[in-house]
Every structure is written in C-alpha cells, then in structure tokens.
Amino acid sequence: MKKRNNLPTIIVIIVILILAFLLIFLNKSKFTGNVVFDSTNSLYTNLVNYYDFEGDYNDPVSERSGTLYGDGTSSFEGAEGQKYLTIDNQYLSLQRKVGQTITLANQPESSVSVWVKLSSTPGVQTIYGESNIDNIIYSLNINQGKPGLGIWNSGWKYVISDTTLQPNTWYLITGTFGPSGLKIYINEDLSKSLQTEQGWTASGQIISIYVGGQLELIRTGAGTNTNFEKRRINFFHGSIDDLMIFQKELSATEIKQIAINGR
C-alpha cells in the first residue's frame, strides 16, 4: 500500500495560519481616522473632553478650546472627516471655561484614550498631562517608545508597557485609573497594570493641562523674591487623533468598542 504524502496539506495549513495571524495583527493597527462620535452612546458616559482634531482644537463636549505653543511645527492632515493633528516641538494648552474645574487629578477614576502614530521614539513624549506649580501630576506618555501612565501623590505611581511601538503605525493608547489600579492598553489589549492602595489618587491643584508636551515651571527664590522660569519639555513627535478624556475607569469591553469605532 502506497504511503500518502501529507506534506502539501501541512504546508497549506501553516500558510493559512500565518495569513490569519497577519490579518488579525494588521487589523488591530489599522486606523481609518473616521471615528463616529455618538453622544447618546452609553460608552461616552462621563466623557468630559473630546478632541477630534477635525481642522481645529475645539472640544464640543466641554467647549474647552486649545492653543498651540512652541517653536516647532503642526498641521492637520488627512481627508475631510478623517483629519488628524501632526505635531513636532509644539504642545496644545487646553483652556477651561470660567468656573470649569474638570481635571483628572484628584478623581477616584479616570481614563485617557487616544490614537497616536509616532514619527520617532527616543525620550519621553507627553500625550496628555496635568500639572500644578511645582509638579507634573498626571501624565499619559510614551517613554522610549513604550506607552505609560503616571500619577503623582508625594511620589510617582507609574505603569509602563513592555511593548515598544513602531514608528509610522497607528495605535490606540488608553491609560486607566480606578479601584483596580493603573492600567495601560495598546489597541484593545491590556499591556501592563499596577495595583495601588485603596483610596489613593493624584494630589494637587491643577493649573495647567497639556496635549503633546508640557510646560514646566521652575521655582527660584523664596518669599517676595520667588520667580518661575518656564521650560517646555517632553514634546510629542508624530500624529494624534480622537483624544477622549473620561472621569471613569474604562473597562476592557469599552476600550475594545473605542478601538472598533476607529477602524
């Protein structure tokens, strides 16, 4: 009896598995820029800021506008309805309306979700940050190509992914904070987490909110001789789109829905 050669079948199966893996991987990194924002969707409960960068720096949720600072460059790119902000050595300072106190510091729960595409990976690059006079209090950033979330309260609590993002590739980056601690997601996948003490949260009166970099105030002198030196640091290099800021800890299911909405 002639023995059957199963090698061609095995090769076909291997090729199919490889193609399936590549399809899943490429789909996770694909971003169309065409996010449909529906304010009636329960996903957006406790959404306090939303920037689609569709040709401006305005936020239709809180009416908080942004102003660019720095000596670098910025531009809106993409087709109408699919625009995004490309920025280099500039940052966006978010202004609040009179009487508005919406920030993430001092909140028991918070999340920041945003699509990013890096043009380079060295150094620390701020995506979203809040600071008081003396310290950066809240920071979603890229550290040597790895996304991380840090919160300050007499010391840093910081979670950073083990995954290095590739330049010129879109990723959904989400940092969450709440009863389950600090978490960082890449696309819809949990990348790293850090448990924090019960009741722990960021501490400090926020005076500045930034996107794409931060303004650090260096205190010099004391008393009537106190001065502050402004220093712009941690610029983001690349593209940012559909920045969403929540006063709640997003679940893995909600983050997956945000990722799907961007594809």
Secondary structure, DSSP 4 states (H G I P E B T S, - for coil): -PPP--HHHHHHHHHHHHHHHHHHHHHHH---S-----TTSGGGTTEEEEE--SSS---TTT---EEEESSSEEEEESSTTS-EEEEES-EEEEP--TT----STT-SSEEEEEEEEES---SEEEEEEEE-SS-EEEEEEEETTEEEEEEESSSEEEEE-SPPPPTT-EEEEEEEEETTEEEEEETTEEEEEE---TT----S---EEEESSEEEEEEES-GGG-EEEEEEE----EEEEEEEEESS---HHHHHHHHHHT-
